[in-house]
Amino acid sequence: MKKRFNVIIAGFSLFISVTSMAQAAGKEAWFLHAVDVVSQQLTRAAQVYTPGHHPRSVNPDGTVRLANYTDWTTGFFPGCLWYCYELTGDQQLAAAAKKFTLALDSVRYIKKTHDMGFMLYCSYGNAWRITGDTVYLPALRDGVRNLYNRFSPKTGTIRSWDFGPWHYPVIIDNMMNLEYLYWAATRFNIPAYAQAANMHAITTMKNHYRKDYSSYHVVDYDPATGKVLSRGTHQGLADESAWARGQAWGLYGYTMCYKNAHDPRFLQQAEHIACFLMHHPRMPKDKVPVWDFDVHNAMDPDGRAPRDASAAAVMASALLDLSTQAKDGKKYFDYAKEILEALSSNAYLAKPGENHLFILKHSVGAFLYNSEVDTPLNYADYYYLEALKRYAALKKQSAPDQ
C-alpha cells in the first residue's frame, strides 16, 4: 500500500513538473502544436497497436512494419509513450506505456546483440526513472548483465553483432547502449559496468574517428589480439563516407559519456563532432541532413537524396544535452532549437490521424538495401520526443526571454 501511495505521489509530482515545463515552452506556437500532435498520435497508436508487436516503420506497400520483442527497435514505442506522458501528464498514456513496456519482459534473456540499451533502457529504463516502481528492475538487471558479458578486455569494446563476415564488429551505434551500463553500475553497485563503458568509449574514440571527427560505421577487430582488421560501413554510402545517423549516434554517445564519467576527453570529443556537423558544408538550411553527407554532385544531381529525420532528432536531443555541459552551451541550444522547429513543421511532422500514427515523416533506415527509405521510424519519434522534453526542461530553467 505504501509503495502504491508513493507511486501516486510521484505521478502527481511529475504532472506538476511537466505542466510547468510545457507552460515555460508553451509560449511558442510550434512547441504547443508539436505536443498536441504527439499526444493525439500516440493516444490513438496505443489503441491500435498490440503490446509485443510495436510499430517500427511503414513498408513500401503501405502496411506497417511491426517489431516483436527480438527486434532492436522494440523499446522505442513504449519509450515514446513514457516521454509523451512526461510532456502531458496524461494518465491514459502512462497506463499504455506500462502495458507496452511489460510486454517486453523476455528481452532480458537475449544474449546475441548489443542493443539491450535500445530495447530495455528506452522502455524499462524510462519506466523506472518516471515511476520508481520496482517491477521494472528485474528485467533491467538481467538485460544489463547480458550486455556487459559482450565486453572483451582484449579489444576494449562491446561486440555489436553476431552475424556477417566480420570477426568482432563494433558499430558507432553501440555508443548509445553505454548509458544503460552507466546507470546500472550505480543502481546495482557494479562498478565494472561503468568501467566497461568508459573503455569502450575510449577505444571507439581512437579507432572509429577520422581527423575531421567524422566516424566510420563499422570497425572489425581481431578478437584474439584486439588489432583493428578493417574500417568500413554497413549502412552508409561508402567506407569513407559520413553516414548521417552514425555521426549523430557518436555526438549523443560522447555527450552522454561525459555526463556520466566526467572525463574531459569525452566532452572534447562531443564538441569536435558537434563542430563537424554544425559547420558541414552540405548540411541543408533546415538542418535535417540527407541520409549520408557524401551523397552529392554526380551521385545526387537533382538534390533529391532522402532526408533522415531520425539523424536530425538524435542530433537535436544530443545538442540540447551538450548545451548544459559545455562552456559555450548557447550555440548548441540554438542549433537544436532550429532542428526542432524544422521537424515540427508541416514538412516533417505528421497531421493527426495520418502517417500510420507515427509522428515524424522522412527518415531512412538502410538506403543501400532499399530498407526503410523515406519512411517514418519509431526511433526518429523517440529522440524527437526526448528532444522536446529536454527543450521544455531547459526553457523552464532559463530566463523567460531566452
N, C-alpha and C positions, 0 to 999 in steps of 0.2 A: 504493500500500500504506500509506504514511504517512497519507494522508487518511482511509482506511478505519479505521486504528487510532485516529486522533483522534476520529472519529465514534463508535467503540465506547466509547472512554473517556468522551466527552461523554454518551453514553447511560447509562453506568454511574453517572456523577456525578449525572445527572438522577434516576435511580432512587433513589439515596440521599437526594437532596434532597426529592423528592416523598413518599418514605416518611416522613421526619421531619415534613414538613408535615402529612401525614394523621394521624400519631400525635399531633401537637400539638392538632389539632382533633378527633381521634378519640374523645376522652372524651365527646363529645356524640353522643348516640344518633341524633339527626336527621341529623347530618352523615354518620355512618357508613352509615346507611340510604340517604341520597341517593346517595353514591358507589357503593354496591352496586347500586342500581337503574340508575344511569347506565351503569355498566360492563356490566351484563347487556344493557341495551337496545342500546347501541352495538356491542357484540360481535356480537350477532345481526343488527343492521341492516347491518353491514359484510358479512355473509354473504348477506343477502337482496337488497340493492340493488346496482346495477351502476355502476361508475365512469363518470362522464359523464352519468348520469341519477340525480340525487340527490334524496332525499325532501325535499319542501318543506312540504306540508301534507296535509290529508285532505279530499277532496271531499264534498259532501252525500250522494252515493250510497255513501260508504264506501270508495271507491277512493283510492289515494294520488296526490296531485298531484306530479309529478316536475319537477325543474328541470334543463334542459340547460345547456350552457356559456354561453349568452347570457342566462340568467335572472339577475336581480340578486341572488338568494338562493343562487346555486350554490356559493359559497365557504364557506357556514356548516357544511355537513355534514362536509367534511374538517376544518374548524376544530374541530368538536366532537370528532372522533376524536383530534386532536392534544392538546386540553385533557384529554381522558379519559386519554390516555397519561401526561400530566404528573401527573395525580392518582393513577394506579395503578401506573405503571411497566411496564405490560403490553406486551411487545414485539409481540404479535399486533396490538394496536391501532396501534402505530407503523407496522407494515408496511401495514396497511389505510389509515392516514392518508396514507402516501406514495403508494399506488396511486390513491386518490381525488383527491389533490391534483394529481398529474401528468396526470390526465385532463383538467385544465382549461388545458392549455398554450395553446390557441387563444384564450383570453380576452385574452391580451397584445395581440392585434391589434384589439380592439374600440375604436372611437373615439366612439361615439354615446351614451355615458352617463357620468355622474359616479360611478357605483357601482363603479369599479375597486377602491376600498378594500375594500368588502364582498366583492367577487368574488375578488380576488387577495391582499390583505393578510391577510384572515382565514384563507386557505388557505396560499398560498405563504409569506406573511409569518411565520406561526406555524411553518411547516416549517423555514424558515431560522433563526429565532430558537432553536428547540429543537435542531436537528441541526448547524447550521453547514455543511451540505452545499451547495456552490456550484452544484449542479444546479438550485437554485431561483432563482438570481439573474437569469438572462437574462429570464425571464418578468416578474419584478418590475421590471427595468429598463425593459422595453418598455411595460409597463402604466402605470407612473407617468408616463412621457413623454406618453402619450395623455391621462391625467388632467390633467396640467399644461397641455396645449395647449387645454383648455377654459376656462382662466382668461382673463378680459378685464380689462386695466388700466383700461378705460373705466368698467366697472361696479364694479370692485374685487372681483369674485366669480368663482366657477367655475360655469358654466352646468350646471344639473341635467339637464333633459330636452330632447329634440329633437322632442317631439310636443306636441299640444294647441294651444289658442288663444292661448297666451302668446307674448310677443316674446322674452323672455330670462328664463325661470323659474329661480328659486333656491329650493330647499326646505330646511327646517330639517334634514332628514336628512343633507344634504350636509356638515354639521359632522363627521360620523363619518368621512368619507373623507379628512379633513385629516391624520389620523395617518399615513397612507401617505406623504403628501408630506413630513412632518417626518422620518420615518425615512429616506426616500430622499435627502433633502437631505444628511444626514450620511453615509449609506452610499456614495452615488455622488458626493459632494462637489459638489453643485449647489445653492448657497445660494438660488437663485431659487425652488426648490420651497418652502422654508420661508417665504420672503417672500410668496409667493402664499397660503400657508395663513394666515399672520398677517393679511394684508389681507382675505381672505375672512371670517375670524372677526370682525375689527373692523367690517366693513361689515354683516355679519349682526347683530351686536350693536346696531348703530344702527338698522337698518331692519326687523328681524323682531320686536323685542321691544316689548311694551306697558309701561305704567307699573308694573303689578303683577308684571312679569317673567314673564308668560306669553308664549308665542310664536305668531305666525302660522305657518301651514304653508307657504304659497307667497307669495313676493314676485316680482312681474314688473317687470323693468327695461327701459328703453329702451336697446337695445344701442349706439346712436349717442351718447347723452348721459350714460348712467348714471342718469338720473332714475327714481325709483320711479313706476311706472304704476298698480300696484294691489297690494293685500294681501288674501289670502284663504286658502281651503283647498281641498284636493282629496280629503282623506280624513277630515277632521274633521266634526263636526256642522254647523257654520256658520262663516262667515268670521271671526267674532269669538269663537268658542269656543276652549277649550283642549283640543285633541286630545292624549290622554294620552301616546301613544308619542312624539309630537313634542316634548312637554315633556321627556321622558326623553332623547331624542336631544340636545337642547340642553344638558342637565345634563352628560351624558357628554362632549359635544364641548368645552365650555369647561373642564372639569376636565382633559381630555387636552391641550388647547392650553396651559394654564398649565404643565403638567408639561414640555412641550417648549419653550415660548417664554419662560417665566418672566416674562410680562407680568402685573403685578398686576391689571390690568383684567380679565383672563380669570378669575383666582381670585375676584375680587369678583363677577363675573357668575355664576360657578358657584354661589357661596354664596347669591346672591339667588334663583336658580332653585330651589336646594335648599329654601330657606325657603318659596317658593311651594308646592312640592309637599308638603313635610313638614307644613305647617300648613294645608293646604287643607281647608275645612270639609266637603267631600264625599269626602275620602279615606276609604275603608272601614276598619274596625277592623283587618282583616288586612293592610292596606296594599297590596293588589293592586287598582289602580283599574279603574273601568269604562272603556270604550274612549274616552270623551270626558268630561271633568269637568263639562261643561254639560248632560249628559243627566240631567235631574232633573224633579221636580214633574210637570207635566202630560205631559211627554214620557216619563216613566217612572214612572207612578203606583204600580206594584207593586214598584218597586225591583229589577227583574229584568234591567236592562240588562247585556249581556255584559261580563264582566271581561276585562282584557287582561293576561295573564301575561307577554307579551313586554315591555310597558311596565314592569312590576314588575321583571323580570330586568335590563333595561337600567339602571333606577334603582339597583338593589342593587349592580351592578358599579361604577357611577359613584360612588356614595356611599362605597364602600369605598376607591376611589382617592382621592376627595376627603378622606377621613379622614386620609390620610397627608400631606396638603399644607396643610390648614387648621390654624390655631392651636387651635381647639376641635374637634379631629377626632373625639373620642369620641362625640359626639352623632350624627355621620354613620355611624360604625361600628355603633352600637347600633341605629339605624333600619334599616340594611342587614341586620343580623342578623335583625331581626323579619321583614323581607320574605323572606329566605331560609328561615327556619323555616316561614313560611306556604306558600311554594312547595314546600317539602319535605314538606308534609303530604299526607294522602290526598286532600284537596280539589283539588290541582293536580298532584301527582306521580303518574305512571302506575305501575301494577303491572307487574312484569316480564312480558314477553311480550304485553302489551296495548298499546293506543293506537298500533297500527301501528308499534311500536318507537320512536316519538317519546318524549321524556322528560316534557315538561310538557303539561298539558291547558289548555283555556280561554284561548285567545288570539284576537285579532281583527286581521285584515288591513285590509280596507276595508269597513266596515259599510254605508255608504250604497249601495254597489254589490253588496251581498249576496255579497261575495267573501271567503272565508276567515273566516267568522264562527263563533266558539266552536269553534275547531279547534286542533290542535297546529300550531306553526310552527317551522321549523328555526332561525330566528334567536332565538326565545324560548329554545330549548335552548342555543344557543351562548352567549348572555350569562348564562344561569343557570350554565353550566359555568365561564365566566370568573369569575363572582362566587364560586363555590365555591372555585376555585383561589386567588383573591385573599384570601378569608376564611381559608383554610388557611395561607397565607403570613403573614398578619398575626398569626394565633394563634401561629405558630411564633416570631415576633419579639417577642411581648408577654409580659407576666407570665402564669404558668400559671393564675392565678385571674381573668383578665380576663373 
